[in-house]
Amino acid sequence: MLLTLRGRWGRWCENGPVNDLPDRLRELLLDAGYTIDGVRERLGEVAATALSREETVPALRATRDGDLLGTLIRLWWLGVPVDAPAALPVAELAAAGLVTAEADRITATVHLQPWETGGYVVSDRKVRPGDPALRRDHVVGAGGASANLAQLASRRPVERALDLGTGCGVQVLHLADRAREIVATDVNPRALELARLSWALSGIKGVDARQGSLFDPVADDRFDLIVANPPFVISPGGRFTYRESGFEADGFCRDLVRLAPRFLAPEGTCQLLANWLHVDGEDWRDRVGGWLTGTGCDGWVVQRDVQDPAEYVELWLRDAAEQGTSRYRELYDDWLGWFASMNVTGVGFGWITMHDSGSLDPVVRVEEFGQRVELPVGGYVDGVLDSITRAHRLADAELPTARLALADGVLEERIGPPGAEDPARIILRQTRGLRRSAQVGTVEAALAGVCDGEYPLDPLLAAIAELTGENPDDLRAKAPEALRPLIAEGFFHISTG
Ligand SMILES: C[S@@+](CC[C@H](N)C(=O)[O-])C[C@H]1O[C@@H](n2cnc3c(N)ncnc32)[C@H](O)[C@@H]1O
């Protein structure tokens, strides 16, 4: 079902003989320097950083000259009325529903901002403290979470991709260069209207936009890649569609994970951001790991952050500009009371990646790390899954003939008292990818120094035993337990057979 636009912004995307307004507007915006770099340069470090905290005063000061770029930033990013620049086709933009015009002043009806792909993202106007309450079907703009998912998503070229909960359509901007066919869904029809504007303005054609909840709109489809920045916020009411599903607690993300495999093509991957509850007496790893159990997919779950209940509630009340409103205390109290009724001690935020490899012995790794990782993770995420599954499925008996190679960029650190003959600790540290570190023994460290994928493990262990004076049979016996975690964590790559 292709969505036909008949709504407020319908004329923008109508197929008249020639509707070149999106192309002309894009050209105008690019010529004026309304790009990520152009805006950053124009605002300068201080105003740009203040804007990332939703403080607009420095940016307003930096854009008061009345030139075209400054005016565009004020109109479509900062959301203040401006004198209509002669360069803008005001009547056409008003007819398309992007501005309202009164005398020579124009006001934006949408938030329209450049995005890192070189395209543009259109959403509802941003809410800032003091603004009227958000409408229930508010369409949120691209932000930190959008960028998080975009950098996590696999860069592998695919035939068919699904963006579930497309919102302003930003994930499609990222998928466009590597998916031949893209389906984008959202439960909110206004989101699909705005997403269409984003795609038109970014020069992206042929996206199949479908309205409906979860996987309902794609019931008979299969995809090589599914991405979702879902309405993951865990709240009592489900007040805003852009962030809350109305499902009980973290049930939306759980159901998405459980249902996704039905919509994956063989070797397909599903990647999503998620929030999950930490409940007193329950290990969060069991909770989230349990979502993937029985799906038949290999999985990798990473917790990137945990907030206590109060921090979490404050974050999301702030997000909807509800700080300082008359309902703030009541909403805060209700939300905390609801968490307390479920014995919630915190809320975790992280990434979930699932891969349907068709294996009868799937593995799910659940872990937590906060370190800065190399971006984009999507450039190497398939390799991360591959390391996890290889380590899991490697039989002990295969190890002696397997060839190990140290991953690129792994360094060794030796720490100990100055002058000591032997170090107290040896650490292998990845300078690339996930930038993991692992404390290792002398044998693994020696192996890291010599293995380059050329020789099988067994003769290397024999040589190390000779050098260190250890019994070679002891080393062989200990090798699977010592090496399997280092293979799973990508310190060593392995080839068998
Ligand atoms: C956090 S926004 C993500 C928007 C965009 N994909 C991004 O990455 O920024 C979540 C989106 O999910 C949509 N949504 C909410 N409930 C949904 C449901 N039951 N099924 C599908 N989409 C839903 C919302 O309308 C919203 O557009």
The ligand as a MOL file (V3000), in Angstrom:
LIG
                    3D

  0  0  0     0  0            999 V3000
M  V30 BEGIN CTAB
M  V30 COUNTS 27 29 0 0 0
M  V30 BEGIN ATOM
M  V30 1 C 11.8270 7.9240 18.1390 0
M  V30 2 S 10.8680 8.1230 16.6950 0 CHG=1
M  V30 3 C 12.0440 7.6720 15.4710 0
M  V30 4 C 12.0020 8.4880 14.2360 0
M  V30 5 C 13.1380 8.2270 13.2460 0
M  V30 6 N 13.0830 6.8850 12.7350 0
M  V30 7 C 14.5000 8.5060 13.8220 0
M  V30 8 O 15.3680 7.6260 13.7650 0
M  V30 9 O 14.7120 9.6050 14.3470 0 CHG=-1
M  V30 10 C 9.7960 6.7070 16.7970 0
M  V30 11 C 8.7800 6.6040 15.6880 0
M  V30 12 O 7.9740 5.4150 15.9010 0
M  V30 13 C 6.6440 5.7060 15.5590 0
M  V30 14 N 5.7490 4.7680 16.2560 0
M  V30 15 C 5.1340 4.9040 17.4540 0
M  V30 16 N 4.3730 3.8280 17.7290 0
M  V30 17 C 4.5270 2.9760 16.6810 0
M  V30 18 C 4.0010 1.7070 16.3660 0
M  V30 19 N 3.1630 1.0830 17.2000 0
M  V30 20 N 4.3490 1.1430 15.2020 0
M  V30 21 C 5.1910 1.7680 14.3310 0
M  V30 22 N 5.7230 2.9880 14.5780 0
M  V30 23 C 5.3980 3.5770 15.7410 0
M  V30 24 C 6.4380 7.1280 15.9830 0
M  V30 25 O 5.3490 7.7150 15.3140 0
M  V30 26 C 7.7970 7.7480 15.6500 0
M  V30 27 O 7.7780 8.3110 14.3670 0
M  V30 END ATOM
M  V30 BEGIN BOND
M  V30 1 1 1 2
M  V30 2 1 2 3
M  V30 3 1 2 10
M  V30 4 1 3 4
M  V30 5 1 4 5
M  V30 6 1 5 6
M  V30 7 1 5 7
M  V30 8 2 7 8
M  V30 9 1 7 9
M  V30 10 1 10 11
M  V30 11 1 11 12
M  V30 12 1 11 26
M  V30 13 1 12 13
M  V30 14 1 13 14
M  V30 15 1 13 24
M  V30 16 1 14 15
M  V30 17 1 14 23
M  V30 18 2 15 16
M  V30 19 1 16 17
M  V30 20 1 17 18
M  V30 21 2 17 23
M  V30 22 1 18 19
M  V30 23 2 18 20
M  V30 24 1 20 21
M  V30 25 2 21 22
M  V30 26 1 22 23
M  V30 27 1 24 25
M  V30 28 1 24 26
M  V30 29 1 26 27
M  V30 END BOND
M  V30 END CTAB
M  END
